[in-house]
Amino acid sequence: MLRAGLRRPISSLRTPTRHARSASTSQVSYGTAPGSTPILSYVYGGLLLAGAGVFGVYYIDSRAAIHKYVAIPLIRLCVDGETAHRLGVKMLGTGLMPKDVKEDDELLECELWDLPMSNPLGIAAGLDKNAEAVDGLFDLGFGYVEVGSVTPQPQPGNPQPRFFRLLPDRAIINRYGFNSDGHARVLGRLRARLTGWPEVDNHAQRRSRVLAVNLGKNKSSSPDSIEDYLVGVRTFGALADVLVVNVSSPNTPGLRSLQARGMLEELLGEVVKERDELPWESKPKVVVKLAPDLSSEEIEDVAAAIRETKVDGVIMGNTTVQRPTTVKSRKSAYTANVTRLLIVDTAVSLKMETGGLSGPPLKPITMQAFKALRSLIPSSIPLIACGGISSGADALEYAKMGASTVQLYTAFGYEGVGAPRDIKDELTELLRKEGKSWKQVTSEAITTLAWKDDSESALERLKREAENALENLKEISTHIALGDELAPNWRDPEVEKPIAPPPVPTAPSTPAPPDDKSNAVLDIVAITPDPTKQSQEEKL
């Protein structure tokens, strides 16, 4: 029996086909749930569409809690730090990510040189290394977007793993090492985005926005070579509002040696010269990005090089190689197993990982270097603060130290797409409490804290004294022209001669008796002919 059953053809095991019912039997109405009516179907469909619309409106707002409290924790749980970084950039590049739907308050308006910005918040280089998400970042409300660092030739960077989360510190250690798609591919992306936006008076193609390109050098280039930067100026000079010379990454061997005074003067001088020779009327600003690990003597040398080369601005700073004692993440790092969705303790001492540290532990280090540099740089050169900024209070603290604008990096990774709006809202409230705008705070700080050259100060004093003397001369001339009404105590000696007082009467004096000599003189006068009368008589 069993064998016979096993030998039975497979076709005999199939379910017999049921014949269709005749038209006289009850029919099933397809597209309608059993027991429902067309009216209910429309109601259900309308509710579904309404729900999708509400969710869409909710999702598109970067302030929605789902982004911060659901999306970010899930990504952190499921993938490692570098994968999450790449995933976030790719999603921002699709144009389907949330947006900052709120207008910036007027208190946040600021300027970098002659470039207006609706807010002082920027995203630092290192997030969008290859210009894949420029417009996605602008949509999130950043006033300044900096892409890169970009190297002339593509390079993979350092081996993985090279990105570590320090969760208790909300910090990051990375040793990417200038992983870049190279000039050609980044240039193509920047050119491609220009076709989708109306032309405005900046290269960001957005009103009140600034686009910067951070220039790096290939690892294969000679450490003291500056040619990679000059090529970057020629390549991106027509597509960027700002070109940033990065000499401060700790993950490229020999790069920070370019911060020595002699080498930095040569580098910046040549970069500025190359920029000035660009054949376009609108030329990008040149900014140098410095490390916060410089000593006091090194900061003085760097400041002298900056003043000498007339560079347009400075970013202070970059990640640090220091490991403050306040760092809590010392014993374990957490990575994710994507297949099992299990968190694994790798038992790695994060504090000893090679690379640059960013996040809140970096803030005191950067602020110390920023304060020293601000006192050595004139007010005409703006300073951009970058290091440990994660709140509106942090941004305002840097403003009071003379920062023209500020940049985020690590906080954006931890807080998600709503971070720019949260920081701007907090900053607006703080400014409103102080009764000042961002411009007023920074202007007062820069005027007080910026470097003042003694020779320039003396020249300014002479200039003011000359201007005051000229004003006095103009005032005197006006008084002279208008006369007594404005200057009643003043008299022009030529116009109004003093009137001689009348003579005082005196007793007649007795004439002295004439002597012989006086008579002789009278006789001579009497007999001397008048030449005038004589000539008249001759004419008659």
C-alpha positions as a printed NumPy array, in Angstrom:
array([[  0.   ,   0.   ,   0.   ],
       [  2.715,   2.397,   1.004],
       [  4.766,   1.633,  -2.073],
       [  1.725,   1.955,  -4.27 ],
       [  0.991,   5.308,  -2.758],
       [  4.538,   6.448,  -3.331],
       [  4.398,   5.303,  -6.944],
       [  1.202,   7.238,  -7.6  ],
       [  1.749,   9.942, -10.202],
       [  2.239,  13.43 ,  -8.896],
       [ -0.606,  14.69 , -11.058],
       [ -2.988,  12.498,  -9.113],
       [ -2.037,  14.308,  -5.928],
       [ -3.113,  17.686,  -7.244],
       [ -6.325,  19.207,  -6.026],
       [ -9.166,  18.597,  -8.451],
       [-10.158,  21.608, -10.478],
       [-13.384,  23.217,  -9.366],
       [-15.716,  24.134, -12.173],
       [-16.926,  27.688, -12.385],
       [-20.362,  28.325, -11.129],
       [-23.061,  29.16 , -13.53 ],
       [-24.303,  32.667, -13.953],
       [-27.412,  31.773, -12.004],
       [-25.425,  31.146,  -8.832],
       [-24.261,  33.87 ,  -6.457],
       [-21.181,  35.705,  -7.747],
       [-18.23 ,  37.138,  -5.837],
       [-17.694,  40.869,  -6.378],
       [-13.929,  41.295,  -6.808],
       [-12.317,  44.411,  -5.265],
       [-14.831,  44.608,  -2.451],
       [-14.399,  42.952,   0.928],
       [-17.084,  40.399,   1.824],
       [-19.911,  42.057,   3.675],
       [-18.904,  45.56 ,   2.56 ],
       [-20.443,  48.066,   0.199],
       [-18.859,  50.41 ,  -2.366],
       [-19.482,  53.347,  -0.036],
       [-17.451,  51.753,   2.724],
       [-14.685,  50.998,   0.251],
       [-14.466,  54.672,  -0.649],
       [-14.427,  55.592,   3.037],
       [-11.592,  53.15 ,   3.765],
       [ -9.638,  54.368,   0.757],
       [-10.088,  57.985,   1.753],
       [ -8.934,  57.293,   5.286],
       [ -5.904,  55.441,   3.968],
       [ -4.949,  58.332,   1.703],
       [ -5.549,  60.86 ,   4.46 ],
       [ -3.388,  58.856,   6.831],
       [ -0.636,  58.634,   4.237],
       [ -0.876,  62.38 ,   3.657],
       [ -0.659,  63.178,   7.352],
       [  2.302,  60.86 ,   7.738],
       [  3.946,  62.44 ,   4.688],
       [  3.57 ,  65.92 ,   6.132],
       [  4.869,  64.659,   9.451],
       [  7.785,  62.826,   7.836],
       [  8.858,  65.718,   5.616],
       [  9.309,  68.001,   8.653],
       [ 12.83 ,  67.543,   9.994],
       [ 11.591,  68.424,  13.494],
       [  9.447,  65.261,  13.683],
       [ 10.343,  63.136,  16.698],
       [ 10.401,  59.962,  14.616],
       [ 13.685,  60.992,  13.03 ],
       [ 15.505,  61.546,  16.308],
       [ 13.941,  58.893,  18.549],
       [ 13.215,  56.094,  16.063],
       [ 15.282,  56.391,  12.872],
       [ 18.634,  57.29 ,  14.443],
       [ 18.534,  54.59 ,  17.201],
       [ 17.523,  51.946,  14.633],
       [ 20.368,  52.858,  12.299],
       [ 22.814,  52.871,  15.204],
       [ 21.569,  49.451,  16.272],
       [ 21.666,  47.815,  12.859],
       [ 24.844,  49.081,  11.203],
       [ 28.337,  50.226,  12.143],
       [ 29.364,  53.863,  12.151],
       [ 30.906,  54.098,   8.686],
       [ 28.016,  52.244,   7.048],
       [ 25.549,  54.563,   8.798],
       [ 27.572,  57.536,   7.552],
       [ 27.459,  56.349,   3.931],
       [ 23.782,  55.431,   4.189],
       [ 22.849,  58.865,   5.533],
       [ 24.7  ,  60.676,   2.743],
       [ 23.11 ,  58.485,   0.067],
       [ 19.626,  59.109,   1.461],
       [ 20.203,  62.863,   1.613],
       [ 21.261,  62.728,  -2.013],
       [ 17.946,  61.225,  -3.132],
       [ 15.951,  64.369,  -2.379],
       [ 13.407,  62.309,  -0.423],
       [ 14.72 ,  63.17 ,   3.022],
       [ 13.029,  65.568,   5.478],
       [ 13.425,  69.331,   5.142],
       [ 13.58 ,  72.341,   7.422],
       [ 10.149,  73.838,   6.746],
       [ 10.542,  76.788,   9.125],
       [ 11.897,  80.177,   8.096],
       [ 15.043,  81.434,   9.842],
       [ 14.55 ,  84.268,  12.307],
       [ 15.991,  87.671,  11.397],
       [ 18.127,  87.529,  14.544],
       [ 20.221,  84.794,  12.893],
       [ 21.165,  86.751,   9.772],
       [ 24.889,  87.156,   9.224],
       [ 27.544,  87.752,   6.588],
       [ 30.807,  86.14 ,   5.58 ],
       [ 32.694,  88.883,   3.742],
       [ 30.095,  90.084,   1.207],
       [ 28.167,  86.787,   1.225],
       [ 24.821,  87.037,   3.067],
       [ 23.587,  84.065,   5.086],
       [ 20.177,  83.518,   6.674],
       [ 21.817,  81.763,   9.63 ],
       [ 25.368,  81.153,  10.9  ],
       [ 25.116,  77.351,  11.068],
       [ 27.28 ,  75.285,   8.72 ],
       [ 28.088,  71.63 ,   8.136],
       [ 31.8  ,  70.883,   8.292],
       [ 33.833,  69.019,   5.706],
       [ 34.048,  65.277,   6.25 ],
       [ 30.33 ,  64.515,   6.192],
       [ 29.651,  64.896,   2.455],
       [ 33.1  ,  64.058,   1.171],
       [ 32.159,  63.704,  -2.485],
       [ 29.411,  66.328,  -3.024],
       [ 26.622,  63.742,  -3.13 ],
       [ 24.165,  65.521,  -0.81 ],
       [ 24.725,  69.271,  -1.234],
       [ 21.091,  70.177,  -1.781],
       [ 19.855,  67.694,   0.805],
       [ 21.997,  69.465,   3.409],
       [ 20.813,  72.899,   2.297],
       [ 17.231,  71.611,   2.597],
       [ 17.881,  70.767,   6.255],
       [ 18.54 ,  74.444,   6.971],
       [ 22.325,  74.799,   6.927],
       [ 23.474,  78.243,   5.847],
       [ 26.915,  76.966,   4.862],
       [ 27.725,  73.581,   3.317],
       [ 31.335,  72.448,   2.953],
       [ 32.08 ,  69.34 ,   0.873],
       [ 35.31 ,  67.341,   0.863],
       [ 38.099,  66.99 ,   1.517],
       [ 38.586,  66.335,  -2.196],
       [ 41.91 ,  65.027,  -3.533],
       [ 43.053,  65.371,  -7.169],
       [ 43.151,  61.61 ,  -7.751],
       [ 40.732,  59.059,  -6.26 ],
       [ 42.043,  57.261,  -3.2  ],
       [ 40.455,  54.773,  -0.785],
       [ 41.817,  56.227,   2.437],
       [ 42.982,  54.169,   5.369],
       [ 42.023,  50.511,   5.935],
       [ 38.849,  49.657,   7.849],
       [ 37.784,  49.775,  10.615],
       [ 38.38 ,  53.515,  10.749],
       [ 35.243,  54.987,  12.341],
       [ 34.368,  54.5  ,  16.023],
       [ 31.409,  55.737,  18.045],
       [ 32.031,  56.836,  21.63 ],
       [ 28.419,  56.558,  22.745],
       [ 28.734,  57.709,  26.398],
       [ 30.609,  60.816,  25.207],
       [ 28.478,  61.342,  22.082],
       [ 31.807,  61.618,  20.308],
       [ 33.578,  60.003,  17.359],
       [ 37.095,  58.888,  16.499],
       [ 37.812,  58.542,  12.793],
       [ 40.872,  57.87 ,  10.708],
       [ 39.354,  57.999,   7.233],
       [ 42.516,  59.397,   5.666],
       [ 41.042,  61.564,   2.858],
       [ 38.999,  58.846,   1.169],
       [ 37.871,  60.656,  -1.974],
       [ 36.319,  60.067,  -5.39 ],
       [ 38.77 ,  62.583,  -6.842],
       [ 38.405,  65.934,  -8.579],
       [ 36.794,  64.702, -11.786],
       [ 33.797,  62.929, -10.229],
       [ 33.155,  65.625,  -7.623],
       [ 33.395,  68.3  , -10.309],
       [ 30.834,  66.415, -12.373],
       [ 28.378,  66.286,  -9.461],
       [ 28.739,  69.993,  -8.735],
       [ 28.164,  70.839, -12.383],
       [ 25.153,  68.531, -12.622],
       [ 23.314,  70.164,  -9.713],
       [ 23.537,  73.604, -11.313],
       [ 21.04 ,  72.629, -14.002],
       [ 18.263,  72.069, -11.489],
       [ 18.279,  75.444,  -9.722],
       [ 17.725,  79.019, -10.871],
       [ 20.789,  81.187, -11.097],
       [ 21.429,  83.45 ,  -8.131],
       [ 24.356,  85.614,  -7.114],
       [ 26.344,  82.816,  -5.482],
       [ 27.727,  79.394,  -6.373],
       [ 25.49 ,  77.654,  -3.851],
       [ 22.6  ,  78.391,  -6.231],
       [ 20.525,  79.134,  -3.128],
       [ 19.737,  82.57 ,  -1.759],
       [ 21.508,  83.405,   1.493],
       [ 23.553,  80.197,   1.316],
       [ 27.288,  79.54 ,   0.896],
       [ 28.958,  76.54 ,  -0.775],
       [ 32.552,  75.647,   0.097],
       [ 34.9  ,  72.996,  -1.289],
       [ 37.572,  71.629,   1.036],
       [ 40.823,  70.847,  -0.785],
       [ 43.069,  67.979,   0.301],
       [ 46.166,  66.327,  -1.107],
       [ 46.819,  62.772,  -2.165],
       [ 48.693,  60.476,   0.163],
       [ 51.077,  59.651,  -2.679],
       [ 52.09 ,  63.297,  -3.113],
       [ 55.266,  64.634,  -1.557],
       [ 54.588,  65.957,   1.972],
       [ 55.96 ,  69.404,   1.144],
       [ 54.28 ,  69.649,  -2.264],
       [ 51.598,  72.306,  -2.766],
       [ 50.647,  71.424,  -6.336],
       [ 47.557,  69.42 ,  -5.278],
       [ 46.063,  72.569,  -3.736],
       [ 46.816,  74.694,  -6.807],
       [ 45.113,  72.117,  -9.022],
       [ 42.12 ,  72.25 ,  -6.686],
       [ 41.882,  76.033,  -7.067],
       [ 41.856,  75.75 , -10.854],
       [ 39.354,  72.889, -10.804],
       [ 36.741,  74.243,  -8.388],
       [ 37.303,  77.996,  -8.594],
       [ 34.274,  78.466, -10.855],
       [ 31.889,  76.378,  -8.735],
       [ 32.552,  77.375,  -5.113],
       [ 31.995,  80.468,  -3.011],
       [ 34.827,  79.394,  -0.707],
       [ 37.899,  77.202,  -1.183],
       [ 39.261,  75.693,   2.027],
       [ 42.921,  74.696,   2.273],
       [ 43.011,  71.741,   4.654],
       [ 46.41 ,  71.414,   6.339],
       [ 45.122,  70.036,   9.634],
       [ 43.836,  66.488,   9.142],
       [ 45.654,  64.136,  11.55 ],
       [ 45.076,  61.114,   9.302],
       [ 47.344,  62.019,   6.357],
       [ 51.068,  61.602,   7.11 ],
       [ 53.016,  64.854,   6.954],
       [ 49.985,  67.071,   6.299],
       [ 50.144,  69.009,   9.545],
       [ 53.777,  69.922,   8.862],
       [ 52.403,  72.423,   6.34 ],
       [ 51.266,  74.513,   9.322],
       [ 54.887,  75.555,   9.979],
       [ 55.242,  79.273,   9.32 ],
       [ 57.567,  79.155,   6.322],
       [ 55.712,  76.363,   4.544],
       [ 52.314,  77.867,   5.348],
       [ 53.338,  81.285,   4.011],
       [ 54.504,  79.702,   0.76 ],
       [ 51.383,  77.533,   0.455],
       [ 48.836,  80.263,   1.171],
       [ 50.706,  82.824,  -0.894],
       [ 50.69 ,  80.559,  -3.934],
       [ 47.046,  79.568,  -3.424],
       [ 45.943,  83.208,  -3.177],
       [ 47.999,  84.054,  -6.256],
       [ 46.441,  81.148,  -8.177],
       [ 42.98 ,  82.308,  -7.12 ],
       [ 43.664,  85.876,  -8.207],
       [ 44.701,  84.662, -11.663],
       [ 41.404,  82.862, -12.3  ],
       [ 39.756,  84.31 , -15.427],
       [ 36.413,  84.958, -13.751],
       [ 35.113,  88.165, -12.256],
       [ 33.558,  86.424,  -9.248],
       [ 36.417,  84.674,  -7.487],
       [ 36.126,  82.374,  -4.457],
       [ 37.39 ,  83.285,  -1.017],
       [ 40.415,  81.383,   0.28 ],
       [ 40.204,  79.943,   3.798],
       [ 42.711,  77.828,   5.711],
       [ 41.622,  75.105,   8.142],
       [ 43.869,  74.708,  11.192],
       [ 44.311,  72.08 ,  13.898],
       [ 43.304,  72.817,  17.504],
       [ 46.44 ,  71.04 ,  18.736],
       [ 48.812,  73.902,  17.886],
       [ 50.947,  75.27 ,  20.715],
       [ 50.936,  78.96 ,  21.633],
       [ 54.144,  79.545,  19.691],
       [ 52.785,  77.697,  16.661],
       [ 49.574,  79.739,  16.758],
       [ 51.638,  82.944,  16.74 ],
       [ 53.603,  81.718,  13.705],
       [ 50.439,  80.646,  11.902],
       [ 48.786,  83.997,  12.621],
       [ 51.806,  85.853,  11.237],
       [ 51.645,  83.758,   8.057],
       [ 47.934,  84.482,   7.699],
       [ 48.445,  88.231,   8.096],
       [ 51.327,  88.194,   5.649],
       [ 49.543,  86.277,   2.883],
       [ 46.234,  88.176,   3.169],
       [ 44.195,  84.973,   3.242],
       [ 40.45 ,  85.668,   3.435],
       [ 39.474,  83.583,   6.477],
       [ 40.324,  80.828,   8.956],
       [ 38.52 ,  77.746,  10.247],
       [ 39.536,  76.748,  13.746],
       [ 39.682,  73.827,  13.971],
       [ 39.691,  70.154,  13.038],
       [ 39.658,  66.881,  14.978],
       [ 42.229,  66.448,  17.75 ],
       [ 44.819,  63.783,  18.442],
       [ 44.553,  64.536,  22.145],
       [ 42.568,  62.254,  24.459],
       [ 41.115,  64.31 ,  27.316],
       [ 40.686,  62.621,  30.673],
       [ 36.987,  63.436,  30.495],
       [ 36.469,  60.798,  27.779],
       [ 34.343,  58.005,  29.278],
       [ 34.452,  55.462,  26.462],
       [ 37.624,  53.667,  27.494],
       [ 36.898,  49.964,  27.781],
       [ 34.602,  48.878,  25.002],
       [ 33.377,  49.772,  21.57 ],
       [ 30.07 ,  48.688,  20.144],
       [ 29.584,  47.496,  16.603],
       [ 26.613,  45.799,  15.013],
       [ 26.24 ,  42.415,  13.361],
       [ 23.937,  43.222,  10.452],
       [ 22.857,  39.608,   9.865],
       [ 22.043,  38.71 ,  13.451],
       [ 21.113,  42.216,  14.684],
       [ 23.098,  41.558,  17.825],
       [ 25.268,  44.06 ,  19.62 ],
       [ 28.763,  42.692,  20.173],
       [ 31.224,  43.943,  22.765],
       [ 34.565,  44.119,  20.97 ],
       [ 36.51 ,  44.952,  24.126],
       [ 38.625,  47.584,  22.401],
       [ 40.11 ,  50.548,  24.257],
       [ 38.612,  53.416,  22.284],
       [ 40.714,  55.994,  24.003],
       [ 43.799,  54.496,  22.398],
       [ 42.371,  54.225,  18.872],
       [ 44.395,  56.157,  16.32 ],
       [ 42.583,  59.01 ,  14.619],
       [ 40.939,  62.357,  15.199],
       [ 38.535,  62.876,  18.1  ],
       [ 35.432,  65.036,  17.564],
       [ 32.356,  65.883,  19.586],
       [ 31.843,  67.499,  23.019],
       [ 35.289,  66.448,  24.399],
       [ 36.878,  68.53 ,  21.625],
       [ 35.186,  71.793,  22.596],
       [ 37.517,  72.997,  25.411],
       [ 40.584,  72.277,  23.266],
       [ 39.21 ,  74.162,  20.275],
       [ 38.008,  77.118,  22.343],
       [ 41.432,  77.621,  23.853],
       [ 43.094,  77.657,  20.427],
       [ 40.323,  79.829,  18.979],
       [ 40.697,  82.449,  21.705],
       [ 44.454,  82.663,  21.161],
       [ 44.088,  82.943,  17.391],
       [ 41.342,  85.579,  17.504],
       [ 43.66 ,  87.918,  19.415],
       [ 46.288,  87.547,  16.675],
       [ 44.063,  87.962,  13.602],
       [ 42.703,  91.359,  12.475],
       [ 38.977,  91.993,  12.366],
       [ 39.04 ,  92.007,   8.561],
       [ 39.701,  88.241,   8.569],
       [ 36.683,  86.251,   9.826],
       [ 37.145,  83.165,  11.994],
       [ 34.834,  80.156,  11.662],
       [ 34.477,  77.979,  14.747],
       [ 34.385,  74.196,  14.349],
       [ 34.738,  71.912,  17.347],
       [ 32.319,  70.418,  19.857],
       [ 29.261,  72.464,  18.877],
       [ 26.037,  70.613,  19.647],
       [ 23.623,  73.306,  20.897],
       [ 22.559,  76.906,  20.492],
       [ 24.406,  77.756,  23.704],
       [ 27.65 ,  76.386,  22.228],
       [ 27.182,  78.493,  19.107],
       [ 26.525,  81.651,  21.131],
       [ 29.575,  80.991,  23.287],
       [ 31.766,  80.94 ,  20.189],
       [ 30.049,  84.098,  18.879],
       [ 31.   ,  85.93 ,  22.049],
       [ 34.608,  84.892,  21.376],
       [ 34.54 ,  86.48 ,  17.934],
       [ 33.347,  83.686,  15.624],
       [ 31.615,  84.909,  12.472],
       [ 29.932,  81.526,  11.905],
       [ 30.036,  77.994,  13.35 ],
       [ 30.104,  74.447,  11.95 ],
       [ 28.644,  71.097,  13.041],
       [ 29.863,  67.597,  12.414],
       [ 29.478,  65.011,  15.166],
       [ 26.284,  66.431,  16.669],
       [ 24.554,  66.041,  13.317],
       [ 25.396,  62.345,  13.304],
       [ 24.015,  61.786,  16.803],
       [ 20.941,  64.027,  16.643],
       [ 19.88 ,  63.434,  13.05 ],
       [ 18.16 ,  65.639,  10.503],
       [ 16.439,  67.793,  13.119],
       [ 19.698,  69.011,  14.664],
       [ 20.068,  72.193,  12.552],
       [ 16.55 ,  73.422,  13.351],
       [ 16.841,  72.557,  17.061],
       [ 20.11 ,  74.463,  17.373],
       [ 18.794,  77.472,  15.45 ],
       [ 15.635,  77.64 ,  17.57 ],
       [ 17.638,  77.498,  20.803],
       [ 20.07 ,  80.115,  19.523],
       [ 17.204,  82.409,  18.517],
       [ 15.703,  82.259,  21.999],
       [ 19.057,  82.986,  23.628],
       [ 19.628,  85.983,  21.367],
       [ 16.128,  87.269,  22.042],
       [ 16.759,  87.098,  25.797],
       [ 19.933,  89.149,  25.366],
       [ 18.161,  91.631,  23.108],
       [ 20.792,  91.307,  20.382],
       [ 21.158,  89.762,  16.952],
       [ 23.927,  87.403,  15.883],
       [ 25.514,  90.266,  13.942],
       [ 25.582,  92.497,  17.011],
       [ 27.096,  89.835,  19.258],
       [ 29.843,  88.93 ,  16.816],
       [ 30.585,  92.539,  15.856],
       [ 31.054,  93.594,  19.473],
       [ 33.26 ,  90.603,  20.215],
       [ 35.425,  91.024,  17.117],
       [ 35.899,  94.75 ,  17.768],
       [ 37.045,  94.015,  21.309],
       [ 39.07 ,  90.821,  20.827],
       [ 40.576,  91.054,  17.338],
       [ 44.256,  91.789,  16.801],
       [ 45.315,  95.421,  16.485],
       [ 48.725,  96.257,  15.047],
       [ 50.534,  99.096,  16.886],
       [ 51.741, 100.677,  13.644],
       [ 48.267, 100.471,  12.164],
       [ 46.827, 101.963,  15.333],
       [ 49.24 , 104.91 ,  15.135],
       [ 48.359, 105.427,  11.486],
       [ 44.673, 105.369,  12.359],
       [ 45.267, 107.999,  15.051],
       [ 47.082, 110.261,  12.591],
       [ 44.296, 109.78 ,  10.119],
       [ 41.67 , 110.729,  12.694],
       [ 43.66 , 113.8  ,  13.758],
       [ 43.97 , 114.936,  10.131],
       [ 40.246, 114.439,   9.608],
       [ 39.495, 116.465,  12.751],
       [ 41.805, 119.285,  11.613],
       [ 40.111, 119.339,   8.227],
       [ 36.697, 119.54 ,   9.868],
       [ 37.897, 122.483,  11.992],
       [ 39.135, 124.294,   8.896],
       [ 35.811, 123.726,   7.174],
       [ 34.002, 125.112,  10.207],
       [ 36.175, 128.235,  10.283],
       [ 35.601, 128.773,   6.557],
       [ 31.864, 128.477,   7.086],
       [ 31.972, 131.053,   9.877],
       [ 33.94 , 133.431,   7.717],
       [ 31.478, 133.095,   4.857],
       [ 28.371, 133.533,   7.021],
       [ 29.718, 136.437,   9.04 ],
       [ 28.763, 137.791,  12.478],
       [ 25.592, 135.779,  12.933],
       [ 27.54 , 132.577,  13.597],
       [ 30.752, 134.189,  14.777],
       [ 29.841, 137.425,  16.615],
       [ 33.217, 137.783,  18.303],
       [ 35.237, 137.545,  15.128],
       [ 36.11 , 140.405,  12.734],
       [ 37.81 , 140.29 ,   9.403],
       [ 40.698, 142.873,   9.594],
       [ 40.484, 143.59 ,   5.849],
       [ 36.723, 144.036,   5.719],
       [ 36.205, 145.909,   8.953],
       [ 39.167, 148.211,   9.794],
       [ 39.167, 149.63 ,  13.306],
       [ 37.944, 153.259,  13.581],
       [ 40.553, 155.636,  14.987],
       [ 39.454, 157.455,  18.17 ],
       [ 38.846, 161.274,  17.886],
       [ 41.804, 163.49 ,  18.815],
       [ 41.937, 164.886,  22.328],
       [ 42.   , 168.76 ,  22.345],
       [ 45.16 , 170.351,  23.802],
       [ 46.314, 173.907,  24.583],
       [ 47.918, 175.746,  21.654],
       [ 51.634, 175.661,  21.831],
       [ 53.891, 178.674,  21.25 ],
       [ 55.669, 178.329,  17.9  ],
       [ 59.407, 178.306,  18.129],
       [ 61.212, 181.255,  16.553],
       [ 62.448, 180.467,  13.097],
       [ 66.132, 180.157,  12.618],
       [ 68.229, 180.735,   9.542],
       [ 68.293, 177.092,   8.518],
       [ 64.529, 176.706,   8.576],
       [ 64.063, 179.853,   6.549],
       [ 66.523, 178.582,   4.006],
       [ 64.598, 175.368,   3.62 ],
       [ 61.347, 177.264,   3.141],
       [ 62.965, 179.452,   0.55 ],
       [ 64.193, 176.404,  -1.372],
       [ 60.738, 174.82 ,  -1.339],
       [ 59.169, 178.078,  -2.478],
       [ 61.468, 178.559,  -5.448],
       [ 61.514, 174.89 ,  -6.574],
       [ 59.216, 174.564,  -9.614],
       [ 56.47 , 171.948,  -9.618],
       [ 57.242, 169.502, -12.472],
       [ 53.568, 168.654, -12.904],
       [ 52.491, 172.231, -13.404],
       [ 55.438, 172.838, -15.679],
       [ 54.497, 170.001, -18.007],
       [ 50.896, 171.227, -18.152],
       [ 52.018, 174.748, -19.064],
       [ 54.221, 173.393, -21.86 ],
       [ 51.255, 171.516, -23.315],
       [ 49.217, 174.714, -23.334]])
